[in-house]
Amino acid sequence: MTNGSERPPIIHEGLPTQLPDIDPDETREWIDSLDALVDERGRDRARYVMLKLLERSRERHVGVPALRSSDYINTIPPEREPWFPGNEDIERRIRAFIR
């Protein structure tokens, strides 16, 4: 329990609690900047910048929740993938039957 002078933490066990906005004007500027980035440079660029900000915030111990997943990136280009030594259609049917 907290007394009247103590405030609950903003992040508790990696999840945001009741976040007070102590500077709504600054918050609006950040949101406007993100909107402008998406509009002018695209979603991919905005996503990259957001991921870099999350990475930096972890380095600075800001206390933001961790990402729970990451994109799967196949590092082997399709033209370099090995030949499949079976009948893919039959194997798909077998897998479907097993399910």
DODREN-431718 format. One record per atom (N, C-alpha, C): residue number from 0; residue in three letters; atom name; y, x, z. Coordinates in nm, 2 decimals, decimal comma, padded with zeros to 4 digits. Atoms other than C-alpha are relative to their C-alpha. Example, Ala and Ser with C-alpha at 12.3 -4.5 7.8 and 13.67 -1.06 7.14 Angstrom:
<nodes>
0	Ala	N	-00,12	00,09	00,00
0	Ala	CA	-00,45	01,23	00,78
0	Ala	C	00,12	00,09	00,00
1	Ser	N	-00,11	-00,09	00,00
1	Ser	CA	-00,11	01,37	00,71
1	Ser	C	00,11	-00,08	00,08
</nodes>
This chain:
<nodes>
0	Met	N	-00,12	00,08	00,00
0	Met	CA	00,00	00,00	00,00
0	Met	C	00,12	00,09	00,00
1	Thr	N	-00,12	-00,08	00,00
1	Thr	CA	00,35	00,12	-00,06
1	Thr	C	00,11	-00,07	00,08
2	Asn	N	-00,11	00,07	-00,07
2	Asn	CA	00,66	00,06	00,14
2	Asn	C	00,11	-00,02	-00,10
3	Gly	N	-00,11	00,04	00,09
3	Gly	CA	00,99	-00,06	-00,01
3	Gly	C	00,06	00,11	-00,08
4	Ser	N	-00,07	-00,11	00,07
4	Ser	CA	01,11	00,29	-00,11
4	Ser	C	-00,09	00,06	-00,10
5	Glu	N	00,09	-00,06	00,09
5	Glu	CA	00,80	00,39	-00,30
5	Glu	C	-00,03	-00,10	-00,12
6	Arg	N	00,03	00,08	00,11
6	Arg	CA	00,73	00,27	-00,65
6	Arg	C	-00,14	00,03	-00,05
7	Pro	N	00,13	-00,04	00,06
7	Pro	CA	00,38	00,24	-00,81
7	Pro	C	00,01	00,09	-00,12
8	Pro	N	-00,01	-00,09	00,12
8	Pro	CA	00,30	00,50	-01,07
8	Pro	C	00,01	-00,08	-00,13
9	Ile	N	-00,01	00,06	00,13
9	Ile	CA	00,39	00,41	-01,43
9	Ile	C	-00,14	00,00	-00,07
10	Ile	N	00,13	-00,02	00,06
10	Ile	CA	00,05	00,54	-01,55
10	Ile	C	-00,10	00,01	00,12
11	His	N	00,10	-00,01	-00,11
11	His	CA	-00,25	00,47	-01,32
11	His	C	-00,14	00,00	-00,07
12	Glu	N	00,13	-00,02	00,06
12	Glu	CA	-00,59	00,60	-01,42
12	Glu	C	00,00	00,00	-00,15
13	Gly	N	-00,01	-00,01	00,14
13	Gly	CA	-00,47	00,66	-01,77
13	Gly	C	00,05	-00,12	-00,07
14	Leu	N	-00,04	00,12	00,06
14	Leu	CA	-00,35	00,31	-01,83
14	Leu	C	00,14	-00,04	00,05
15	Pro	N	-00,13	00,03	-00,04
15	Pro	CA	00,01	00,19	-01,83
15	Pro	C	00,00	-00,12	00,10
16	Thr	N	-00,01	00,11	-00,09
16	Thr	CA	00,11	-00,04	-01,54
16	Thr	C	00,13	-00,07	-00,04
17	Gln	N	-00,12	00,07	00,03
17	Gln	CA	00,44	-00,23	-01,52
17	Gln	C	00,11	00,11	-00,03
18	Leu	N	-00,09	-00,10	00,04
18	Leu	CA	00,67	00,00	-01,72
18	Leu	C	00,14	-00,05	00,00
19	Pro	N	-00,14	00,04	00,00
19	Pro	CA	01,04	-00,04	-01,63
19	Pro	C	00,07	00,08	-00,12
20	Asp	N	-00,08	-00,06	00,10
20	Asp	CA	01,28	00,03	-01,92
20	Asp	C	00,13	00,04	00,06
21	Ile	N	-00,13	-00,04	-00,07
21	Ile	CA	01,55	00,24	-01,75
21	Ile	C	00,11	00,03	-00,09
22	Asp	N	-00,11	-00,02	00,09
22	Asp	CA	01,74	00,30	-02,07
22	Asp	C	-00,04	-00,08	-00,13
23	Pro	N	00,04	00,08	00,12
23	Pro	CA	01,69	00,01	-02,33
23	Pro	C	00,07	00,05	-00,13
24	Asp	N	-00,07	-00,05	00,12
24	Asp	CA	01,95	00,17	-02,57
24	Asp	C	-00,08	00,12	-00,06
25	Glu	N	00,08	-00,11	00,05
25	Glu	CA	01,75	00,49	-02,59
25	Glu	C	-00,13	-00,05	-00,06
26	Thr	N	00,12	00,06	00,05
26	Thr	CA	01,43	00,29	-02,63
26	Thr	C	00,02	-00,06	-00,14
27	Arg	N	-00,03	00,06	00,13
27	Arg	CA	01,58	00,10	-02,92
27	Arg	C	00,02	00,11	-00,10
28	Glu	N	-00,02	-00,11	00,09
28	Glu	CA	01,69	00,43	-03,08
28	Glu	C	-00,13	00,06	-00,05
29	Trp	N	00,14	-00,05	00,04
29	Trp	CA	01,33	00,56	-03,07
29	Trp	C	-00,07	-00,10	-00,09
30	Ile	N	00,07	00,10	00,08
30	Ile	CA	01,19	00,24	-03,21
30	Ile	C	00,07	-00,01	-00,14
31	Asp	N	-00,07	00,00	00,13
31	Asp	CA	01,46	00,23	-03,49
31	Asp	C	-00,04	00,13	-00,08
32	Ser	N	00,04	-00,13	00,07
32	Ser	CA	01,37	00,60	-03,57
32	Ser	C	-00,14	-00,01	-00,06
33	Leu	N	00,14	00,02	00,05
33	Leu	CA	01,00	00,51	-03,60
33	Leu	C	00,00	-00,10	-00,12
34	Asp	N	-00,01	00,09	00,11
34	Asp	CA	01,09	00,21	-03,82
34	Asp	C	00,05	00,07	-00,13
35	Ala	N	-00,06	-00,07	00,11
35	Ala	CA	01,31	00,43	-04,04
35	Ala	C	-00,10	00,10	-00,06
36	Leu	N	00,10	-00,10	00,05
36	Leu	CA	01,03	00,70	-04,07
36	Leu	C	-00,10	-00,08	-00,08
37	Val	N	00,10	00,08	00,08
37	Val	CA	00,78	00,43	-04,18
37	Val	C	00,06	-00,04	-00,13
38	Asp	N	-00,06	00,06	00,12
38	Asp	CA	01,02	00,28	-04,43
38	Asp	C	00,03	00,11	-00,10
39	Glu	N	-00,04	-00,11	00,09
39	Glu	CA	01,14	00,62	-04,57
39	Glu	C	-00,10	00,09	-00,04
40	Arg	N	00,10	-00,11	00,03
40	Arg	CA	00,84	00,85	-04,55
40	Arg	C	-00,14	-00,06	-00,01
41	Gly	N	00,13	00,06	00,01
41	Gly	CA	00,55	00,61	-04,52
41	Gly	C	-00,08	00,00	00,13
42	Arg	N	00,08	00,02	-00,12
42	Arg	CA	00,29	00,51	-04,27
42	Arg	C	-00,08	00,13	00,03
43	Asp	N	00,07	-00,13	-00,03
43	Asp	CA	00,09	00,84	-04,31
43	Asp	C	00,08	00,10	00,07
44	Arg	N	-00,08	-00,10	-00,06
44	Arg	CA	00,38	01,05	-04,22
44	Arg	C	00,04	-00,05	00,15
45	Ala	N	-00,03	00,06	-00,14
45	Ala	CA	00,47	00,82	-03,92
45	Ala	C	-00,12	00,02	00,09
46	Arg	N	00,12	-00,02	-00,08
46	Arg	CA	00,11	00,84	-03,80
46	Arg	C	-00,01	00,14	00,04
47	Tyr	N	00,01	-00,15	-00,03
47	Tyr	CA	00,11	01,22	-03,82
47	Tyr	C	00,10	00,03	00,11
48	Val	N	-00,11	-00,03	-00,10
48	Val	CA	00,44	01,24	-03,62
48	Val	C	-00,04	-00,06	00,13
49	Met	N	00,04	00,06	-00,13
49	Met	CA	00,31	01,00	-03,36
49	Met	C	-00,12	00,08	00,07
50	Leu	N	00,11	-00,08	-00,05
50	Leu	CA	-00,02	01,20	-03,32
50	Leu	C	00,05	00,13	00,06
51	Lys	N	-00,05	-00,13	-00,05
51	Lys	CA	00,18	01,52	-03,28
51	Lys	C	00,08	-00,02	00,13
52	Leu	N	-00,07	00,04	-00,12
52	Leu	CA	00,40	01,35	-03,02
52	Leu	C	-00,10	-00,02	00,12
53	Leu	N	00,10	00,02	-00,10
53	Leu	CA	00,09	01,24	-02,83
53	Leu	C	-00,06	00,13	00,05
54	Glu	N	00,06	-00,13	-00,03
54	Glu	CA	-00,05	01,59	-02,85
54	Glu	C	00,10	00,08	00,09
55	Arg	N	-00,10	-00,07	-00,08
55	Arg	CA	00,27	01,74	-02,72
55	Arg	C	00,02	-00,06	00,14
56	Ser	N	-00,02	00,07	-00,13
56	Ser	CA	00,31	01,48	-02,44
56	Ser	C	-00,12	00,04	00,09
57	Arg	N	00,11	-00,05	-00,08
57	Arg	CA	-00,04	01,58	-02,32
57	Arg	C	00,02	00,14	00,05
58	Glu	N	-00,03	-00,14	-00,03
58	Glu	CA	00,06	01,95	-02,33
58	Glu	C	00,11	00,00	00,11
59	Arg	N	-00,11	00,00	-00,10
59	Arg	CA	00,37	01,86	-02,12
59	Arg	C	-00,04	-00,08	00,12
60	His	N	00,05	00,08	-00,12
60	His	CA	00,16	01,65	-01,87
60	His	C	00,09	-00,13	00,02
61	Val	N	-00,08	00,12	-00,02
61	Val	CA	00,36	01,33	-01,94
61	Val	C	-00,08	-00,11	00,05
62	Gly	N	00,09	00,11	-00,06
62	Gly	CA	00,06	01,11	-01,85
62	Gly	C	-00,02	-00,12	-00,09
63	Val	N	00,03	00,11	00,10
63	Val	CA	00,01	00,91	-02,17
63	Val	C	-00,15	-00,01	-00,01
64	Pro	N	00,15	00,02	00,01
64	Pro	CA	-00,34	00,76	-02,22
64	Pro	C	-00,05	00,08	-00,12
65	Ala	N	00,06	-00,08	00,11
65	Ala	CA	-00,57	00,98	-02,43
65	Ala	C	-00,05	-00,09	-00,11
66	Leu	N	00,06	00,08	00,11
66	Leu	CA	-00,68	00,87	-02,77
66	Leu	C	-00,15	00,00	00,02
67	Arg	N	00,14	00,02	-00,02
67	Arg	CA	-01,03	00,73	-02,75
67	Arg	C	-00,09	00,03	-00,12
68	Ser	N	00,07	-00,03	00,12
68	Ser	CA	-01,13	00,80	-03,11
68	Ser	C	00,08	00,08	-00,09
69	Ser	N	-00,07	-00,08	00,10
69	Ser	CA	-01,05	01,02	-03,40
69	Ser	C	-00,06	-00,04	-00,13
70	Asp	N	00,05	00,03	00,13
70	Asp	CA	-01,08	00,98	-03,77
70	Asp	C	-00,12	00,09	-00,04
71	Tyr	N	00,11	-00,08	00,05
71	Tyr	CA	-01,40	01,09	-03,93
71	Tyr	C	00,04	00,06	-00,13
72	Ile	N	-00,04	-00,06	00,13
72	Ile	CA	-01,33	01,34	-04,20
72	Ile	C	-00,12	00,08	-00,05
73	Asn	N	00,11	-00,07	00,07
73	Asn	CA	-01,61	01,45	-04,43
73	Asn	C	00,05	00,13	-00,06
74	Thr	N	-00,05	-00,13	00,05
74	Thr	CA	-01,55	01,82	-04,49
74	Thr	C	-00,07	00,04	-00,12
75	Ile	N	00,07	-00,04	00,12
75	Ile	CA	-01,80	01,83	-04,78
75	Ile	C	00,05	-00,09	-00,11
76	Pro	N	-00,04	00,09	00,10
76	Pro	CA	-01,65	01,70	-05,10
76	Pro	C	-00,12	-00,06	-00,07
77	Pro	N	00,12	00,07	00,06
77	Pro	CA	-01,88	01,45	-05,28
77	Pro	C	-00,07	00,09	-00,11
78	Glu	N	00,06	-00,08	00,10
78	Glu	CA	-01,94	01,69	-05,57
78	Glu	C	-00,09	00,12	00,06
79	Arg	N	00,08	-00,11	-00,07
79	Arg	CA	-02,08	01,95	-05,32
79	Arg	C	-00,11	-00,05	00,09
80	Glu	N	00,11	00,06	-00,09
80	Glu	CA	-02,31	01,71	-05,13
80	Glu	C	-00,13	00,03	-00,06
81	Pro	N	00,14	-00,02	00,06
81	Pro	CA	-02,68	01,79	-05,17
81	Pro	C	-00,06	-00,12	-00,06
82	Trp	N	00,07	00,11	00,07
82	Trp	CA	-02,90	01,58	-05,39
82	Trp	C	-00,08	-00,07	00,10
83	Phe	N	00,08	00,08	-00,09
83	Phe	CA	-03,07	01,30	-05,20
83	Phe	C	-00,14	00,00	-00,05
84	Pro	N	00,14	-00,01	00,05
84	Pro	CA	-03,45	01,36	-05,23
84	Pro	C	-00,09	-00,12	00,02
85	Gly	N	00,08	00,12	-00,02
85	Gly	CA	-03,56	01,00	-05,21
85	Gly	C	00,06	-00,11	-00,08
86	Asn	N	-00,05	00,11	00,07
86	Asn	CA	-03,50	00,66	-05,34
86	Asn	C	00,09	-00,08	00,10
87	Glu	N	-00,10	00,05	-00,09
87	Glu	CA	-03,18	00,54	-05,17
87	Glu	C	-00,02	-00,15	00,01
88	Asp	N	00,02	00,15	-00,01
88	Asp	CA	-03,24	00,17	-05,26
88	Asp	C	-00,11	-00,04	00,09
89	Ile	N	00,11	00,03	-00,09
89	Ile	CA	-03,58	00,16	-05,10
89	Ile	C	00,03	00,03	00,14
90	Glu	N	-00,03	-00,03	-00,14
90	Glu	CA	-03,46	00,34	-04,79
90	Glu	C	00,10	-00,09	00,06
91	Arg	N	-00,09	00,10	-00,05
91	Arg	CA	-03,17	00,10	-04,75
91	Arg	C	-00,07	-00,13	00,03
92	Arg	N	00,07	00,12	-00,03
92	Arg	CA	-03,41	-00,19	-04,77
92	Arg	C	-00,09	00,02	00,12
93	Ile	N	00,08	-00,03	-00,12
93	Ile	CA	-03,64	-00,03	-04,51
93	Ile	C	00,09	00,00	00,12
94	Arg	N	-00,09	00,00	-00,11
94	Arg	CA	-03,34	00,03	-04,28
94	Arg	C	00,04	-00,15	00,04
95	Ala	N	-00,04	00,14	-00,02
95	Ala	CA	-03,23	-00,34	-04,33
95	Ala	C	-00,12	-00,07	00,07
96	Phe	N	00,12	00,07	-00,06
96	Phe	CA	-03,59	-00,46	-04,25
96	Phe	C	-00,02	00,04	00,14
97	Ile	N	00,02	-00,04	-00,13
97	Ile	CA	-03,61	-00,25	-03,94
97	Ile	C	00,10	-00,06	00,10
98	Arg	N	-00,11	00,06	-00,08
98	Arg	CA	-03,28	-00,39	-03,81
98	Arg	C	-00,05	-00,14	00,04
</nodes>
